[in-house]
Amino acid sequence: MLRRRDFAAALAAAAGLAAAALVAPQIVRAGGPRVLRIKARKFEFTPREIVLKRGEPVVLELESLDRRHGFELPSFGLKGEFVPGEITRIAFTPDRAGRFGFNCNIFCGDGHDDMEGDLVVTE
């Protein structure tokens, strides 16, 4: 017989697993696009520099650690949002090599102008 506290613990664990499934990273099969998680918190991206190969399909997963932030990579026409409790996915394939800046395009406070990163695409 299941005791009340054991039942409550099992119910809480199941709820936690269900919530985690909603924000879990996308499962990618072998040969699928590379998945990269970018985390944002007030005034910084982690990682600040992303290195990809030209022609390599990729899915960027945007995760906020504190509040709503924006993501803009103008050289590739990409925009997205970091929303607390959600994962935003942006799929793309870089078609040219170089160093390209990305930034937060949703004002997030006094250090917002310094919230930048670089995408480095190699041959």
Kinemage of the C-alpha trace (Angstrom):
@kinemage 1
@onewidth
@group {chain A} dominant
@subgroup {mainchain}
@vectorlist {calphas} color= white
{ca met a 1} P 0.000 0.000 0.000
{ca leu a 2} L 1.310 3.432 -0.962
{ca arg a 3} L 1.579 5.865 1.933
{ca arg a 4} L 0.308 9.406 1.496
{ca arg a 5} L 3.767 11.008 1.630
{ca asp a 6} L 5.138 8.435 -0.869
{ca phe a 7} L 2.228 9.183 -3.192
{ca ala a 8} L 2.833 12.942 -2.845
{ca ala a 9} L 6.539 12.489 -3.602
{ca ala a 10} L 5.775 10.342 -6.659
{ca leu a 11} L 3.227 12.888 -7.876
{ca ala a 12} L 5.719 15.756 -7.445
{ca ala a 13} L 8.404 13.801 -9.320
{ca ala a 14} L 6.001 13.074 -12.197
{ca ala a 15} L 5.007 16.737 -12.390
{ca gly a 16} L 8.683 17.743 -12.469
{ca leu a 17} L 9.381 15.309 -15.308
{ca ala a 18} L 6.393 16.595 -17.261
{ca ala a 19} L 7.540 20.203 -16.816
{ca ala a 20} L 11.096 19.290 -17.830
{ca ala a 21} L 9.800 17.619 -20.987
{ca leu a 22} L 8.187 20.896 -22.026
{ca val a 23} L 11.518 22.757 -21.980
{ca ala a 24} L 13.917 19.888 -22.696
{ca pro a 25} L 16.325 20.336 -25.594
{ca gln a 26} L 15.206 18.912 -28.890
{ca ile a 27} L 16.458 15.358 -29.440
{ca val a 28} L 18.516 15.280 -32.602
{ca arg a 29} L 19.232 12.051 -34.468
{ca ala a 30} L 22.668 11.284 -35.873
{ca gly a 31} L 23.161 13.236 -39.066
{ca gly a 32} L 20.698 15.937 -37.966
{ca pro a 33} L 21.518 19.570 -37.296
{ca arg a 34} L 23.937 20.500 -34.539
{ca val a 35} L 22.128 21.928 -31.496
{ca leu a 36} L 23.690 24.797 -29.565
{ca arg a 37} L 22.207 26.231 -26.367
{ca ile a 38} L 22.702 29.959 -25.797
{ca lys a 39} L 21.856 31.214 -22.311
{ca ala a 40} L 21.086 34.834 -21.546
{ca arg a 41} L 21.059 36.682 -18.273
{ca lys a 42} L 21.206 40.352 -17.516
{ca phe a 43} L 23.894 41.853 -19.766
{ca glu a 44} L 25.567 38.634 -21.011
{ca phe a 45} L 25.273 35.681 -23.345
{ca thr a 46} L 26.823 32.282 -22.631
{ca pro a 47} L 28.658 31.351 -24.733
{ca arg a 48} L 29.686 34.787 -25.922
{ca glu a 49} L 31.351 33.317 -29.006
{ca ile a 50} L 29.892 30.558 -31.180
{ca val a 51} L 32.027 28.794 -33.799
{ca leu a 52} L 30.355 27.029 -36.736
{ca lys a 53} L 31.394 25.721 -40.133
{ca arg a 54} L 29.979 27.231 -43.302
{ca gly a 55} L 27.177 25.008 -44.593
{ca glu a 56} L 26.679 23.251 -41.238
{ca pro a 57} L 22.968 23.102 -40.279
{ca val a 58} L 22.425 24.264 -36.719
{ca val a 59} L 19.585 24.806 -34.273
{ca leu a 60} L 20.155 27.588 -31.756
{ca glu a 61} L 18.286 27.041 -28.511
{ca leu a 62} L 17.710 30.291 -26.633
{ca glu a 63} L 17.269 29.997 -22.854
{ca ser a 64} L 16.771 32.884 -20.415
{ca leu a 65} L 18.118 32.581 -16.890
{ca asp a 66} L 16.357 35.646 -15.528
{ca arg a 67} L 14.095 37.766 -17.740
{ca arg a 68} L 13.027 38.413 -21.329
{ca his a 69} L 15.917 39.163 -23.675
{ca gly a 70} L 16.201 39.471 -27.423
{ca phe a 71} L 18.483 37.840 -29.958
{ca glu a 72} L 19.415 39.472 -33.233
{ca leu a 73} L 21.992 38.284 -35.753
{ca pro a 74} L 21.550 40.921 -38.478
{ca ser a 75} L 24.051 39.458 -40.960
{ca phe a 76} L 21.816 36.394 -41.335
{ca gly a 77} L 18.469 38.114 -40.745
{ca leu a 78} L 17.820 36.117 -37.568
{ca lys a 79} L 15.757 37.302 -34.601
{ca gly a 80} L 14.366 35.513 -31.582
{ca glu a 81} L 13.488 35.955 -27.933
{ca phe a 82} L 14.763 34.472 -24.714
{ca val a 83} L 11.641 33.837 -22.608
{ca pro a 84} L 11.968 32.633 -19.006
{ca gly a 85} L 10.788 29.028 -18.663
{ca glu a 86} L 10.809 28.392 -22.424
{ca ile a 87} L 13.299 27.332 -25.077
{ca thr a 88} L 13.156 29.221 -28.375
{ca arg a 89} L 14.633 27.324 -31.330
{ca ile a 90} L 16.077 28.976 -34.435
{ca ala a 91} L 17.244 26.721 -37.255
{ca phe a 92} L 19.625 28.014 -39.900
{ca thr a 93} L 22.643 27.146 -42.011
{ca pro a 94} L 25.413 29.765 -42.276
{ca asp a 95} L 26.203 30.313 -45.943
{ca arg a 96} L 29.346 32.457 -45.623
{ca ala a 97} L 32.465 32.558 -43.482
{ca gly a 98} L 33.480 35.431 -41.220
{ca arg a 99} L 32.848 37.005 -37.837
{ca phe a 100} L 29.308 38.249 -37.264
{ca gly a 101} L 27.995 40.080 -34.217
{ca phe a 102} L 24.792 39.242 -32.393
{ca asn a 103} L 23.118 41.289 -29.680
{ca cys a 104} L 20.167 41.636 -27.339
{ca asn a 105} L 17.479 43.681 -29.061
{ca ile a 106} L 15.072 43.953 -26.106
{ca phe a 107} L 16.119 46.583 -23.566
{ca cys a 108} L 17.078 44.819 -20.326
{ca gly a 109} L 18.661 47.541 -18.183
{ca asp a 110} L 21.687 49.818 -17.879
{ca gly a 111} L 24.164 47.270 -19.292
{ca his a 112} L 21.979 46.374 -22.289
{ca asp a 113} L 24.281 48.050 -24.845
{ca asp a 114} L 27.118 45.708 -23.808
{ca met a 115} L 25.046 42.527 -24.275
{ca glu a 116} L 26.763 41.241 -27.398
{ca gly a 117} L 28.366 38.127 -28.800
{ca asp a 118} L 30.041 36.826 -31.936
{ca leu a 119} L 29.257 34.076 -34.386
{ca val a 120} L 32.440 32.868 -36.090
{ca val a 121} L 31.842 30.863 -39.261
{ca thr a 122} L 34.842 28.965 -40.614
{ca glu a 123} L 35.342 27.340 -44.039
